[in-house]
Amino acid sequence: MLQIERQANKYPWTEQAFTSSFADSYFSYKLLDDAGVMQGFYIAQLILEQLELFNICVATDAQGKGYGKALLQHFLTEGQSRGATEALLEVRSNNHAAIALYQKAGFSINGLRKGYYVSAEGKDDAILMHKWL
């Protein structure tokens, strides 16, 4: 997971962030291709009825093949099976492909966190998104 994260993101999660995301309240999923090679993953948390997507990532050479959509659908289905009634996420404001993916899945924009993410220019805003399940 860490290798895919580092290859696919300019500002990847740290190893410590990954380690802390395997606590009891979190869950994750690894998407494997037909050969059993991991092509992507997500990390999420369910608190009461709120499902939150913390990280979703597809291997660089596997992008554009529908894996992101499959991961997002698994996240939503898994969350519902665990009792979630709503899903939340945040995304870099300049990540137009991800925003479009989330909107196609029924998420709507419901807020903004100014200067939330580190970037080469200093800081990027985070768009907050929500979906009722």
WOCORQUI-V395624 format. One record per helix or strand of 3 or more residues. SS is the DSSP state (@ for helix, = for strand). FROM is the first residue (numbers start at 1). LEN is the number of residues. If there is no record, write none. Layout:
# WOCORQUI-V395624
{{SS:FROM:LEN} {SS:FROM:LEN}}
This chain:
# WOCORQUI-V395624
{{@:2:7} {@:15:6} {=:26:7} {=:38:10} {=:50:9} {@:60:3} {@:67:15} {=:86:7} {@:96:9} {=:108:12} {=:122:11}}
